[in-house]
Amino acid sequence: MRSTALSLFVLLVAPVCACAQEPSPSIDQLIAKIADLRKQQAELRKQEEGAAADLKLRLKELQDRLDQLGLFGPPKPPDPKPPEPVDRLRAKLKAAFDGDGAALEFKREQAKDLAALYRQAAALAADVTVATSGDLLKRVRDAGSSLIGPDALKDVRRAAGAELAAALPTDAPLSDAQRDQAAKLFVRLATTLEEIAK
């Protein structure tokens, strides 16, 4: 009986003794273990963030599809287009064109003729024999009176003349830069009149 009790005692105490005798880890081992655990934590965080981003993307795709089908309310309207910038010159010429009392078809033909004249005036602006701004504007004005008549599209021609007067010096010799600027303005006037006359 005593031997059985002793055997039982040895069996119960032996594991405790064995555990107590294991050497404790060194400081270097503990530091390495902490570094390893932190590395694992960083990797887990990275995996979690990647999974969360993927989940958000898939949920957004699903929500977009559901919105398109109109399953959860009306479909989302498209974003409004930003307002187009106002073309001051076009607005001025259009107002003058609309304010003219002549028949629409007649005005359209006159506007097309005037646009053709302005396109030729762009070439005339580069002609060195036209020495001054006054000479250039007078030639264009005289050609306009001959081509469409002195009273046709008066307000349109007046608005165009104001733009040209603002861009060019008053009857002074034309520099190359001024000739180029005048040519570009004539082309712009012609293009705008062609659009208005459609």
N, CA and C atoms as an extended XYZ file, in Angstrom:
594
Properties=species:S:1:pos:R:3:atomname:S:1:resname:S:1:resid:I:1 pbc="F F F"
N         0.834       -1.194        0.000 N   MET     1
C         0.000        0.000        0.000 CA  MET     1
C         0.866        1.240        0.000 C   MET     1
N         1.923        1.194        0.800 N   ARG     2
C         2.827        2.340        0.843 CA  ARG     2
C         3.509        2.517       -0.476 C   ARG     2
N         3.871        1.466       -1.151 N   SER     3
C         4.567        1.586       -2.432 CA  SER     3
C         3.635        2.153       -3.495 C   SER     3
N         2.369        1.807       -3.415 N   THR     4
C         1.407        2.361       -4.381 CA  THR     4
C         1.238        3.852       -4.171 C   THR     4
N         1.136        4.245       -2.920 N   ALA     5
C         1.000        5.673       -2.611 CA  ALA     5
C         2.237        6.416       -3.041 C   ALA     5
N         3.394        5.826       -2.829 N   LEU     6
C         4.638        6.479       -3.208 CA  LEU     6
C         4.716        6.617       -4.728 C   LEU     6
N         4.307        5.592       -5.440 N   SER     7
C         4.328        5.645       -6.909 CA  SER     7
C         3.401        6.757       -7.422 C   SER     7
N         2.267        6.833       -6.777 N   LEU     8
C         1.296        7.867       -7.158 CA  LEU     8
C         1.849        9.248       -6.891 C   LEU     8
N         2.507        9.438       -5.784 N   PHE     9
C         3.115       10.715       -5.420 CA  PHE     9
C         4.177       11.107       -6.439 C   PHE     9
N         4.998       10.132       -6.847 N   VAL    10
C         6.074       10.390       -7.803 CA  VAL    10
C         5.480       10.807       -9.147 C   VAL    10
N         4.398       10.154       -9.540 N   LEU    11
C         3.768       10.488      -10.820 CA  LEU    11
C         3.195       11.899      -10.811 C   LEU    11
N         2.656       12.322       -9.698 N   LEU    12
C         2.058       13.656       -9.605 CA  LEU    12
C         3.114       14.753       -9.512 C   LEU    12
N         4.174       14.476       -8.828 N   VAL    13
C         5.189       15.507       -8.585 CA  VAL    13
C         6.179       15.588       -9.722 C   VAL    13
N         6.397       14.521      -10.451 N   ALA    14
C         7.429       14.488      -11.484 CA  ALA    14
C         7.231       15.550      -12.556 C   ALA    14
N         6.006       15.707      -13.111 N   PRO    15
C         5.857       16.752      -14.135 CA  PRO    15
C         6.137       18.143      -13.599 C   PRO    15
N         5.756       18.384      -12.341 N   VAL    16
C         6.004       19.704      -11.755 CA  VAL    16
C         7.484       19.940      -11.642 C   VAL    16
N         8.190       18.930      -11.242 N   CYS    17
C         9.638       19.075      -11.086 CA  CYS    17
C        10.301       19.277      -12.443 C   CYS    17
N         9.785       18.510      -13.438 N   ALA    18
C        10.381       18.624      -14.773 CA  ALA    18
C        10.184       20.019      -15.329 C   ALA    18
N         8.999       20.591      -15.094 N   CYS    19
C         8.728       21.957      -15.585 CA  CYS    19
C         9.602       22.954      -14.864 C   CYS    19
N         9.738       22.764      -13.632 N   ALA    20
C        10.512       23.719      -12.848 CA  ALA    20
C        11.973       23.713      -13.252 C   ALA    20
N        12.430       22.620      -13.820 N   GLN    21
C        13.842       22.524      -14.141 CA  GLN    21
C        14.174       23.062      -15.527 C   GLN    21
N        13.137       23.368      -16.389 N   GLU    22
C        13.432       23.903      -17.732 CA  GLU    22
C        14.089       25.267      -17.592 C   GLU    22
N        15.117       25.522      -18.409 N   PRO    23
C        15.808       26.824      -18.301 CA  PRO    23
C        14.930       27.944      -18.864 C   PRO    23
N        14.967       29.119      -18.262 N   SER    24
C        14.204       30.270      -18.764 CA  SER    24
C        14.906       30.826      -19.997 C   SER    24
N        14.103       31.426      -20.971 N   PRO    25
C        14.729       31.943      -22.196 CA  PRO    25
C        15.648       33.123      -21.890 C   PRO    25
N        16.653       33.273      -22.722 N   SER    26
C        17.591       34.389      -22.545 CA  SER    26
C        16.955       35.697      -23.020 C   SER    26
N        17.607       36.787      -22.684 N   ILE    27
C        17.117       38.108      -23.105 CA  ILE    27
C        17.098       38.211      -24.623 C   ILE    27
N        18.133       37.686      -25.278 N   ASP    28
C        18.176       37.732      -26.744 CA  ASP    28
C        17.014       36.954      -27.356 C   ASP    28
N        16.699       35.797      -26.728 N   GLN    29
C        15.584       35.002      -27.232 CA  GLN    29
C        14.260       35.750      -27.058 C   GLN    29
N        14.097       36.407      -25.910 N   LEU    30
C        12.871       37.175      -25.670 CA  LEU    30
C        12.744       38.333      -26.669 C   LEU    30
N        13.870       39.035      -26.916 N   ILE    31
C        13.855       40.147      -27.886 CA  ILE    31
C        13.504       39.633      -29.273 C   ILE    31
N        14.106       38.494      -29.661 N   ALA    32
C        13.817       37.910      -30.968 CA  ALA    32
C        12.356       37.499      -31.068 C   ALA    32
N        11.820       36.946      -29.970 N   LYS    33
C        10.425       36.519      -29.966 CA  LYS    33
C         9.484       37.717      -30.122 C   LYS    33
N         9.792       38.805      -29.394 N   ILE    34
C         8.973       40.025      -29.505 CA  ILE    34
C         9.044       40.593      -30.927 C   ILE    34
N        10.245       40.620      -31.490 N   ALA    35
C        10.400       41.119      -32.863 CA  ALA    35
C         9.602       40.267      -33.843 C   ALA    35
N         9.647       38.939      -33.635 N   ASP    36
C         8.912       38.033      -34.501 CA  ASP    36
C         7.404       38.254      -34.369 C   ASP    36
N         6.939       38.434      -33.125 N   LEU    37
C         5.512       38.675      -32.913 CA  LEU    37
C         5.075       39.987      -33.550 C   LEU    37
N         5.899       40.999      -33.433 N   ARG    38
C         5.560       42.290      -34.050 CA  ARG    38
C         5.526       42.187      -35.576 C   ARG    38
N         6.462       41.408      -36.121 N   LYS    39
C         6.472       41.208      -37.565 CA  LYS    39
C         5.185       40.506      -38.007 C   LYS    39
N         4.768       39.518      -37.229 N   GLN    40
C         3.527       38.813      -37.538 CA  GLN    40
C         2.320       39.754      -37.444 C   GLN    40
N         2.345       40.604      -36.395 N   GLN    41
C         1.246       41.566      -36.235 CA  GLN    41
C         1.190       42.530      -37.427 C   GLN    41
N         2.365       43.009      -37.869 N   ALA    42
C         2.406       43.938      -39.008 CA  ALA    42
C         1.882       43.261      -40.265 C   ALA    42
N         2.265       41.998      -40.452 N   GLU    43
C         1.787       41.259      -41.621 CA  GLU    43
C         0.276       41.047      -41.562 C   GLU    43
N        -0.226       40.747      -40.367 N   LEU    44
C        -1.665       40.567      -40.192 CA  LEU    44
C        -2.415       41.872      -40.450 C   LEU    44
N        -1.844       42.997      -39.952 N   ARG    45
C        -2.461       44.303      -40.187 CA  ARG    45
C        -2.523       44.611      -41.689 C   ARG    45
N        -1.416       44.301      -42.376 N   LYS    46
C        -1.351       44.546      -43.812 CA  LYS    46
C        -2.402       43.709      -44.546 C   LYS    46
N        -2.521       42.447      -44.164 N   GLN    47
C        -3.523       41.576      -44.776 CA  GLN    47
C        -4.934       42.076      -44.480 C   GLN    47
N        -5.139       42.552      -43.259 N   GLU    48
C        -6.460       43.066      -42.883 CA  GLU    48
C        -6.816       44.308      -43.697 C   GLU    48
N        -5.846       45.220      -43.843 N   GLU    49
C        -6.099       46.437      -44.619 CA  GLU    49
C        -6.397       46.102      -46.075 C   GLU    49
N        -5.629       45.156      -46.652 N   GLY    50
C        -5.870       44.748      -48.040 CA  GLY    50
C        -7.251       44.139      -48.213 C   GLY    50
N        -7.640       43.277      -47.253 N   ALA    51
C        -8.963       42.649      -47.333 CA  ALA    51
C       -10.064       43.692      -47.183 C   ALA    51
N        -9.862       44.658      -46.272 N   ALA    52
C       -10.867       45.707      -46.068 CA  ALA    52
C       -11.010       46.570      -47.321 C   ALA    52
N        -9.882       46.916      -47.967 N   ALA    53
C        -9.942       47.728      -49.192 CA  ALA    53
C       -10.656       46.965      -50.311 C   ALA    53
N       -10.349       45.679      -50.432 N   ASP    54
C       -11.000       44.852      -51.447 CA  ASP    54
C       -12.497       44.756      -51.190 C   ASP    54
N       -12.863       44.588      -49.917 N   LEU    55
C       -14.274       44.501      -49.552 CA  LEU    55
C       -15.007       45.805      -49.880 C   LEU    55
N       -14.391       46.941      -49.545 N   LYS    56
C       -15.011       48.240      -49.837 CA  LYS    56
C       -15.222       48.421      -51.342 C   LYS    56
N       -14.208       48.038      -52.135 N   LEU    57
C       -14.305       48.173      -53.589 CA  LEU    57
C       -15.454       47.316      -54.122 C   LEU    57
N       -15.550       46.083      -53.644 N   ARG    58
C       -16.611       45.199      -54.123 CA  ARG    58
C       -17.990       45.690      -53.691 C   ARG    58
N       -18.066       46.234      -52.485 N   LEU    59
C       -19.345       46.774      -52.020 CA  LEU    59
C       -19.762       47.987      -52.855 C   LEU    59
N       -18.776       48.822      -53.217 N   LYS    60
C       -19.096       49.992      -54.046 CA  LYS    60
C       -19.572       49.554      -55.429 C   LYS    60
N       -18.890       48.546      -56.014 N   GLU    61
C       -19.321       48.034      -57.317 CA  GLU    61
C       -20.750       47.494      -57.230 C   GLU    61
N       -21.024       46.763      -56.160 N   LEU    62
C       -22.361       46.214      -55.975 CA  LEU    62
C       -23.389       47.334      -55.815 C   LEU    62
N       -23.040       48.352      -55.014 N   GLN    63
C       -23.956       49.473      -54.795 CA  GLN    63
C       -24.226       50.220      -56.099 C   GLN    63
N       -23.183       50.404      -56.913 N   ASP    64
C       -23.362       51.081      -58.207 CA  ASP    64
C       -24.307       50.283      -59.108 C   ASP    64
N       -24.139       48.974      -59.126 N   ARG    65
C       -25.017       48.146      -59.949 CA  ARG    65
C       -26.459       48.208      -59.456 C   ARG    65
N       -26.621       48.173      -58.146 N   LEU    66
C       -27.966       48.257      -57.579 CA  LEU    66
C       -28.600       49.619      -57.866 C   LEU    66
N       -27.781       50.679      -57.797 N   ASP    67
C       -28.290       52.025      -58.099 CA  ASP    67
C       -28.727       52.119      -59.556 C   ASP    67
N       -27.939       51.520      -60.450 N   GLN    68
C       -28.288       51.561      -61.871 CA  GLN    68
C       -29.599       50.833      -62.138 C   GLN    68
N       -29.822       49.753      -61.403 N   LEU    69
C       -31.065       49.013      -61.576 CA  LEU    69
C       -32.240       49.692      -60.889 C   LEU    69
N       -31.955       50.638      -60.022 N   GLY    70
C       -33.006       51.355      -59.311 CA  GLY    70
C       -33.686       50.508      -58.246 C   GLY    70
N       -32.947       49.546      -57.683 N   LEU    71
C       -33.556       48.663      -56.690 CA  LEU    71
C       -33.745       49.340      -55.339 C   LEU    71
N       -32.922       50.322      -55.047 N   PHE    72
C       -33.025       51.013      -53.755 CA  PHE    72
C       -33.209       52.500      -54.003 C   PHE    72
N       -34.306       52.836      -54.646 N   GLY    73
C       -34.595       54.238      -54.941 CA  GLY    73
C       -34.348       54.522      -56.403 C   GLY    73
N       -34.631       55.749      -56.823 N   PRO    74
C       -34.469       56.091      -58.241 CA  PRO    74
C       -32.995       56.099      -58.628 C   PRO    74
N       -32.695       55.842      -59.906 N   PRO    75
C       -31.300       55.886      -60.351 CA  PRO    75
C       -30.700       57.268      -60.105 C   PRO    75
N       -29.446       57.270      -59.799 N   LYS    76
C       -28.754       58.532      -59.531 CA  LYS    76
C       -28.626       59.323      -60.835 C   LYS    76
N       -29.054       60.588      -60.837 N   PRO    77
C       -28.928       61.378      -62.070 CA  PRO    77
C       -27.458       61.677      -62.352 C   PRO    77
N       -27.119       61.852      -63.627 N   PRO    78
C       -25.724       62.175      -63.938 CA  PRO    78
C       -25.353       63.536      -63.371 C   PRO    78
N       -24.073       63.681      -63.088 N   ASP    79
C       -23.593       64.963      -62.567 CA  ASP    79
C       -23.857       66.056      -63.597 C   ASP    79
N       -24.305       67.228      -63.134 N   PRO    80
C       -24.578       68.307      -64.099 CA  PRO    80
C       -23.290       68.799      -64.744 C   PRO    80
N       -23.406       69.158      -66.012 N   LYS    81
C       -22.237       69.690      -66.713 CA  LYS    81
C       -21.944       71.095      -66.199 C   LYS    81
N       -20.671       71.418      -66.043 N   PRO    82
C       -20.370       72.785      -65.629 CA  PRO    82
C       -20.782       73.759      -66.728 C   PRO    82
N       -21.216       74.945      -66.352 N   PRO    83
C       -21.643       75.901      -67.382 CA  PRO    83
C       -20.473       76.279      -68.289 C   PRO    83
N       -20.777       76.394      -69.553 N   GLU    84
C       -19.736       76.778      -70.498 CA  GLU    84
C       -19.413       78.259      -70.323 C   GLU    84
N       -18.143       78.613      -70.488 N   PRO    85
C       -17.793       80.026      -70.334 CA  PRO    85
C       -18.504       80.874      -71.386 C   PRO    85
N       -18.881       82.070      -70.986 N   VAL    86
C       -19.621       82.967      -71.887 CA  VAL    86
C       -18.640       83.589      -72.878 C   VAL    86
N       -18.970       83.454      -74.156 N   ASP    87
C       -18.180       84.093      -75.210 CA  ASP    87
C       -18.767       85.493      -75.405 C   ASP    87
N       -18.070       86.481      -74.864 N   ARG    88
C       -18.570       87.860      -74.880 CA  ARG    88
C       -18.792       88.363      -76.304 C   ARG    88
N       -17.855       88.071      -77.199 N   LEU    89
C       -17.972       88.536      -78.584 CA  LEU    89
C       -19.175       87.890      -79.263 C   LEU    89
N       -19.347       86.581      -79.063 N   ARG    90
C       -20.483       85.888      -79.681 CA  ARG    90
C       -21.804       86.448      -79.151 C   ARG    90
N       -21.863       86.679      -77.838 N   ALA    91
C       -23.092       87.208      -77.240 CA  ALA    91
C       -23.422       88.589      -77.826 C   ALA    91
N       -22.392       89.404      -78.008 N   LYS    92
C       -22.607       90.756      -78.549 CA  LYS    92
C       -23.086       90.706      -80.003 C   LYS    92
N       -22.438       89.878      -80.824 N   LEU    93
C       -22.832       89.776      -82.233 CA  LEU    93
C       -24.210       89.122      -82.385 C   LEU    93
N       -24.489       88.123      -81.552 N   LYS    94
C       -25.793       87.441      -81.617 CA  LYS    94
C       -26.920       88.408      -81.252 C   LYS    94
N       -26.695       89.222      -80.207 N   ALA    95
C       -27.718       90.196      -79.803 CA  ALA    95
C       -27.961       91.204      -80.931 C   ALA    95
N       -26.887       91.649      -81.576 N   ALA    96
C       -27.034       92.597      -82.689 CA  ALA    96
C       -27.739       91.941      -83.865 C   ALA    96
N       -27.405       90.685      -84.140 N   PHE    97
C       -28.038       89.944      -85.241 CA  PHE    97
C       -29.528       89.751      -84.970 C   PHE    97
N       -29.860       89.321      -83.752 N   ASP    98
C       -31.265       89.081      -83.397 CA  ASP    98
C       -32.073       90.380      -83.389 C   ASP    98
N       -31.412       91.495      -83.044 N   GLY    99
C       -32.111       92.777      -82.966 CA  GLY    99
C       -32.379       93.411      -84.321 C   GLY    99
N       -31.731       92.912      -85.352 N   ASP   100
C       -31.947       93.460      -86.693 CA  ASP   100
C       -33.350       93.056      -87.174 C   ASP   100
N       -34.072       94.008      -87.758 N   GLY   101
C       -35.464       93.770      -88.138 CA  GLY   101
C       -35.664       93.067      -89.468 C   GLY   101
N       -34.610       92.786      -90.220 N   ALA   102
C       -34.763       92.150      -91.532 CA  ALA   102
C       -35.215       90.692      -91.371 C   ALA   102
N       -35.694       90.113      -92.448 N   ALA   103
C       -36.132       88.713      -92.429 CA  ALA   103
C       -34.944       87.802      -92.108 C   ALA   103
N       -35.228       86.716      -91.399 N   LEU   104
C       -34.168       85.831      -90.898 CA  LEU   104
C       -33.299       85.275      -92.024 C   LEU   104
N       -33.924       84.768      -93.080 N   GLU   105
C       -33.150       84.193      -94.183 CA  GLU   105
C       -32.263       85.243      -94.847 C   GLU   105
N       -32.793       86.456      -94.973 N   PHE   106
C       -32.028       87.549      -95.562 CA  PHE   106
C       -30.818       87.894      -94.676 C   PHE   106
N       -31.076       87.964      -93.357 N   LYS   107
C       -29.983       88.272      -92.412 CA  LYS   107
C       -28.911       87.188      -92.451 C   LYS   107
N       -29.341       85.935      -92.561 N   ARG   108
C       -28.371       84.837      -92.595 CA  ARG   108
C       -27.441       84.939      -93.805 C   ARG   108
N       -28.002       85.258      -94.945 N   GLU   109
C       -27.185       85.403      -96.152 CA  GLU   109
C       -26.203       86.564      -96.007 C   GLU   109
N       -26.697       87.679      -95.436 N   GLN   110
C       -25.823       88.838      -95.231 CA  GLN   110
C       -24.693       88.503      -94.240 C   GLN   110
N       -25.036       87.757      -93.199 N   ALA   111
C       -24.024       87.387      -92.198 CA  ALA   111
C       -22.968       86.479      -92.817 C   ALA   111
N       -23.383       85.581      -93.680 N   LYS   112
C       -22.411       84.702      -94.361 CA  LYS   112
C       -21.496       85.515      -95.271 C   LYS   112
N       -22.081       86.490      -95.980 N   ASP   113
C       -21.271       87.353      -96.849 CA  ASP   113
C       -20.281       88.170      -96.023 C   ASP   113
N       -20.759       88.680      -94.890 N   LEU   114
C       -19.883       89.472      -94.027 CA  LEU   114
C       -18.762       88.604      -93.452 C   LEU   114
N       -19.086       87.367      -93.118 N   ALA   115
C       -18.064       86.436      -92.605 CA  ALA   115
C       -17.000       86.185      -93.677 C   ALA   115
N       -17.428       86.014      -94.933 N   ALA   116
C       -16.463       85.809      -96.028 CA  ALA   116
C       -15.571       87.033      -96.195 C   ALA   116
N       -16.173       88.221      -96.037 N   LEU   117
C       -15.382       89.456      -96.123 CA  LEU   117
C       -14.340       89.510      -95.006 C   LEU   117
N       -14.721       89.145      -93.788 N   TYR   118
C       -13.778       89.177      -92.661 CA  TYR   118
C       -12.648       88.163      -92.856 C   TYR   118
N       -12.941       87.042      -93.495 N   ARG   119
C       -11.874       86.065      -93.768 CA  ARG   119
C       -10.858       86.658      -94.756 C   ARG   119
N       -11.346       87.410      -95.747 N   GLN   120
C       -10.424       88.066      -96.674 CA  GLN   120
C        -9.683       89.211      -95.987 C   GLN   120
N       -10.358       89.854      -95.043 N   ALA   121
C        -9.707       90.946      -94.302 CA  ALA   121
C        -8.541       90.422      -93.467 C   ALA   121
N        -8.631       89.160      -93.016 N   ALA   122
C        -7.523       88.558      -92.255 CA  ALA   122
C        -6.275       88.487      -93.126 C   ALA   122
N        -6.457       88.157      -94.399 N   ALA   123
C        -5.321       88.131      -95.327 CA  ALA   123
C        -4.839       89.555      -95.622 C   ALA   123
N        -5.791       90.482      -95.727 N   LEU   124
C        -5.440       91.883      -95.998 CA  LEU   124
C        -4.605       92.478      -94.858 C   LEU   124
N        -4.867       92.046      -93.642 N   ALA   125
C        -4.125       92.577      -92.492 CA  ALA   125
C        -2.634       92.275      -92.594 C   ALA   125
N        -2.287       91.190      -93.273 N   ALA   126
C        -0.870       90.824      -93.428 CA  ALA   126
C        -0.196       91.562      -94.591 C   ALA   126
N        -0.989       92.253      -95.397 N   ASP   127
C        -0.454       92.953      -96.576 CA  ASP   127
C         0.279       94.220      -96.134 C   ASP   127
N         1.584       94.284      -96.416 N   VAL   128
C         2.390       95.424      -95.952 CA  VAL   128
C         2.063       96.713      -96.697 C   VAL   128
N         1.372       96.603      -97.832 N   THR   129
C         0.978       97.828      -98.542 CA  THR   129
C        -0.133       98.561      -97.787 C   THR   129
N        -0.822       97.845      -96.898 N   VAL   130
C        -1.804       98.488      -96.011 CA  VAL   130
C        -1.011       98.929      -94.789 C   VAL   130
N        -0.643      100.197      -94.776 N   ALA   131
C         0.347      100.657      -93.800 CA  ALA   131
C        -0.220      100.956      -92.424 C   ALA   131
N        -1.448      101.483      -92.351 N   THR   132
C        -1.980      101.929      -91.055 CA  THR   132
C        -3.267      101.190      -90.701 C   THR   132
N        -3.593      101.261      -89.431 N   SER   133
C        -4.833      100.630      -88.962 CA  SER   133
C        -6.045      101.331      -89.565 C   SER   133
N        -5.963      102.649      -89.722 N   GLY   134
C        -7.066      103.405      -90.317 CA  GLY   134
C        -7.337      102.953      -91.744 C   GLY   134
N        -6.262      102.732      -92.504 N   ASP   135
C        -6.405      102.289      -93.889 CA  ASP   135
C        -7.033      100.888      -93.942 C   ASP   135
N        -6.596       99.993      -93.060 N   LEU   136
C        -7.132       98.639      -93.019 CA  LEU   136
C        -8.631       98.652      -92.706 C   LEU   136
N        -9.010       99.375      -91.667 N   LEU   137
C       -10.422       99.408      -91.270 CA  LEU   137
C       -11.294      100.074      -92.330 C   LEU   137
N       -10.767      101.127      -92.985 N   LYS   138
C       -11.540      101.812      -94.028 CA  LYS   138
C       -11.795      100.879      -95.211 C   LYS   138
N       -10.763      100.128      -95.609 N   ARG   139
C       -10.937       99.199      -96.731 CA  ARG   139
C       -11.989       98.128      -96.407 C   ARG   139
N       -11.949       97.623      -95.182 N   VAL   140
C       -12.913       96.592      -94.791 CA  VAL   140
C       -14.317       97.186      -94.729 C   VAL   140
N       -14.426       98.401      -94.187 N   ARG   141
C       -15.730       99.072      -94.074 CA  ARG   141
C       -16.313       99.343      -95.466 C   ARG   141
N       -15.494       99.860      -96.390 N   ASP   142
C       -15.956      100.152      -97.751 CA  ASP   142
C       -16.372       98.874      -98.482 C   ASP   142
N       -15.588       97.802      -98.293 N   ALA   143
C       -15.923       96.532      -98.948 CA  ALA   143
C       -17.237       95.982      -98.399 C   ALA   143
N       -17.473       96.166      -97.096 N   GLY   144
C       -18.722       95.708      -96.483 CA  GLY   144
C       -19.919       96.456      -97.046 C   GLY   144
N       -19.782       97.758      -97.223 N   SER   145
C       -20.880       98.553      -97.780 CA  SER   145
C       -21.185       98.130      -99.209 C   SER   145
N       -20.133       97.818      -99.984 N   SER   146
C       -20.339       97.391     -101.373 CA  SER   146
C       -20.930       95.986     -101.430 C   SER   146
N       -20.472       95.111     -100.543 N   LEU   147
C       -20.855       93.706     -100.612 CA  LEU   147
C       -22.281       93.461     -100.127 C   LEU   147
N       -22.621       94.025      -98.961 N   ILE   148
C       -23.961       93.735      -98.422 CA  ILE   148
C       -24.835       94.980      -98.289 C   ILE   148
N       -24.293       96.134      -98.665 N   GLY   149
C       -25.071       97.367      -98.599 CA  GLY   149
C       -24.771       98.146      -97.328 C   GLY   149
N       -24.876       99.481      -97.404 N   PRO   150
C       -24.500      100.320      -96.263 CA  PRO   150
C       -25.414      100.159      -95.049 C   PRO   150
N       -26.663       99.717      -95.266 N   ASP   151
C       -27.611       99.625      -94.152 CA  ASP   151
C       -27.835       98.201      -93.647 C   ASP   151
N       -27.186       97.225      -94.265 N   ALA   152
C       -27.403       95.826      -93.875 CA  ALA   152
C       -26.585       95.482      -92.628 C   ALA   152
N       -27.239       94.811      -91.689 N   LEU   153
C       -26.592       94.361      -90.440 CA  LEU   153
C       -25.770       95.466      -89.785 C   LEU   153
N       -26.380       96.647      -89.700 N   LYS   154
C       -25.652       97.804      -89.162 CA  LYS   154
C       -25.131       97.553      -87.750 C   LYS   154
N       -25.990       97.004      -86.885 N   ASP   155
C       -25.580       96.794      -85.491 CA  ASP   155
C       -24.509       95.719      -85.376 C   ASP   155
N       -24.594       94.708      -86.213 N   VAL   156
C       -23.568       93.656      -86.212 CA  VAL   156
C       -22.230       94.250      -86.629 C   VAL   156
N       -22.229       95.034      -87.700 N   ARG   157
C       -20.989       95.653      -88.175 CA  ARG   157
C       -20.452       96.666      -87.170 C   ARG   157
N       -21.366       97.361      -86.487 N   ARG   158
C       -20.938       98.320      -85.470 CA  ARG   158
C       -20.255       97.588      -84.307 C   ARG   158
N       -20.838       96.450      -83.887 N   ALA   159
C       -20.243       95.668      -82.792 CA  ALA   159
C       -18.875       95.125      -83.205 C   ALA   159
N       -18.774       94.640      -84.443 N   ALA   160
C       -17.488       94.138      -84.939 CA  ALA   160
C       -16.469       95.271      -85.023 C   ALA   160
N       -16.922       96.432      -85.477 N   GLY   161
C       -16.028       97.593      -85.573 CA  GLY   161
C       -15.502       98.023      -84.210 C   GLY   161
N       -16.348       97.938      -83.190 N   ALA   162
C       -15.906       98.300      -81.837 CA  ALA   162
C       -14.805       97.353      -81.355 C   ALA   162
N       -14.949       96.060      -81.667 N   GLU   163
C       -13.918       95.088      -81.293 CA  GLU   163
C       -12.604       95.388      -82.016 C   GLU   163
N       -12.704       95.703      -83.294 N   LEU   164
C       -11.500       96.013      -84.071 CA  LEU   164
C       -10.837       97.297      -83.590 C   LEU   164
N       -11.651       98.306      -83.275 N   ALA   165
C       -11.103       99.577      -82.789 CA  ALA   165
C       -10.388       99.383      -81.446 C   ALA   165
N       -10.925       98.490      -80.614 N   ALA   166
C       -10.289       98.243      -79.318 CA  ALA   166
C        -8.971       97.496      -79.487 C   ALA   166
N        -8.864       96.675      -80.539 N   ALA   167
C        -7.661       95.870      -80.737 CA  ALA   167
C        -6.563       96.618      -81.488 C   ALA   167
N        -6.953       97.602      -82.287 N   LEU   168
C        -5.978       98.295      -83.133 CA  LEU   168
C        -5.808       99.750      -82.691 C   LEU   168
N        -4.613      100.316      -82.920 N   PRO   169
C        -4.423      101.734      -82.588 CA  PRO   169
C        -5.215      102.619      -83.556 C   PRO   169
N        -5.486      103.842      -83.141 N   THR   170
C        -6.259      104.753      -83.983 CA  THR   170
C        -5.377      105.291      -85.097 C   THR   170
N        -5.616      104.790      -86.308 N   ASP   171
C        -4.928      105.251      -87.522 CA  ASP   171
C        -3.435      105.468      -87.313 C   ASP   171
N        -2.761      104.416      -86.866 N   ALA   172
C        -1.308      104.470      -86.655 CA  ALA   172
C        -0.669      103.360      -87.477 C   ALA   172
N         0.629      103.459      -87.745 N   PRO   173
C         1.312      102.396      -88.499 CA  PRO   173
C         1.129      101.045      -87.785 C   PRO   173
N         0.929      100.009      -88.574 N   LEU   174
C         0.689       98.675      -88.018 CA  LEU   174
C         2.001       97.932      -87.808 C   LEU   174
N         2.187       97.416      -86.606 N   SER   175
C         3.343       96.559      -86.334 CA  SER   175
C         2.984       95.123      -86.742 C   SER   175
N         3.984       94.252      -86.792 N   ASP   176
C         3.726       92.851      -87.144 CA  ASP   176
C         2.793       92.201      -86.120 C   ASP   176
N         2.986       92.535      -84.848 N   ALA   177
C         2.144       91.961      -83.795 CA  ALA   177
C         0.693       92.423      -83.960 C   ALA   177
N         0.506       93.701      -84.310 N   GLN   178
C        -0.850       94.219      -84.507 CA  GLN   178
C        -1.510       93.600      -85.736 C   GLN   178
N        -0.727       93.386      -86.788 N   ARG   179
C        -1.269       92.730      -87.977 CA  ARG   179
C        -1.749       91.316      -87.623 C   ARG   179
N        -0.933       90.605      -86.856 N   ASP   180
C        -1.290       89.242      -86.450 CA  ASP   180
C        -2.547       89.252      -85.578 C   ASP   180
N        -2.594       90.208      -84.648 N   GLN   181
C        -3.765       90.314      -83.763 CA  GLN   181
C        -5.026       90.647      -84.565 C   GLN   181
N        -4.909       91.546      -85.519 N   ALA   182
C        -6.053       91.920      -86.352 CA  ALA   182
C        -6.517       90.725      -87.183 C   ALA   182
N        -5.573       89.979      -87.763 N   ALA   183
C        -5.933       88.814      -88.581 CA  ALA   183
C        -6.696       87.784      -87.744 C   ALA   183
N        -6.219       87.529      -86.526 N   LYS   184
C        -6.894       86.561      -85.644 CA  LYS   184
C        -8.299       87.036      -85.283 C   LYS   184
N        -8.449       88.346      -85.046 N   LEU   185
C        -9.763       88.883      -84.700 CA  LEU   185
C       -10.721       88.789      -85.898 C   LEU   185
N       -10.217       89.068      -87.108 N   PHE   186
C       -11.072       88.937      -88.289 CA  PHE   186
C       -11.561       87.487      -88.455 C   PHE   186
N       -10.659       86.538      -88.247 N   VAL   187
C       -11.035       85.120      -88.357 CA  VAL   187
C       -12.069       84.765      -87.288 C   VAL   187
N       -11.861       85.279      -86.089 N   ARG   188
C       -12.818       84.996      -85.011 CA  ARG   188
C       -14.190       85.601      -85.321 C   ARG   188
N       -14.207       86.815      -85.845 N   LEU   189
C       -15.470       87.436      -86.238 CA  LEU   189
C       -16.166       86.619      -87.319 C   LEU   189
N       -15.379       86.154      -88.301 N   ALA   190
C       -15.955       85.368      -89.387 CA  ALA   190
C       -16.542       84.057      -88.859 C   ALA   190
N       -15.801       83.363      -88.012 N   THR   191
C       -16.259       82.081      -87.470 CA  THR   191
C       -17.539       82.268      -86.650 C   THR   191
N       -17.569       83.322      -85.846 N   THR   192
C       -18.751       83.591      -85.004 CA  THR   192
C       -19.968       83.916      -85.857 C   THR   192
N       -19.788       84.719      -86.881 N   LEU   193
C       -20.911       85.053      -87.768 CA  LEU   193
C       -21.422       83.825      -88.512 C   LEU   193
N       -20.508       82.951      -88.910 N   GLU   194
C       -20.929       81.713      -89.587 CA  GLU   194
C       -21.771       80.834      -88.659 C   GLU   194
N       -21.379       80.779      -87.385 N   GLU   195
C       -22.158       79.996      -86.416 CA  GLU   195
C       -23.542       80.609      -86.209 C   GLU   195
N       -23.572       81.942      -86.085 N   ILE   196
C       -24.855       82.632      -85.848 CA  ILE   196
C       -25.788       82.466      -87.053 C   ILE   196
N       -25.215       82.439      -88.263 N   ALA   197
C       -26.023       82.397      -89.487 CA  ALA   197
C       -26.560       81.003      -89.804 C   ALA   197
N       -26.207       79.995      -89.030 N   LYS   198
C       -26.684       78.621      -89.310 CA  LYS   198
C       -28.182       78.520      -89.143 C   LYS   198
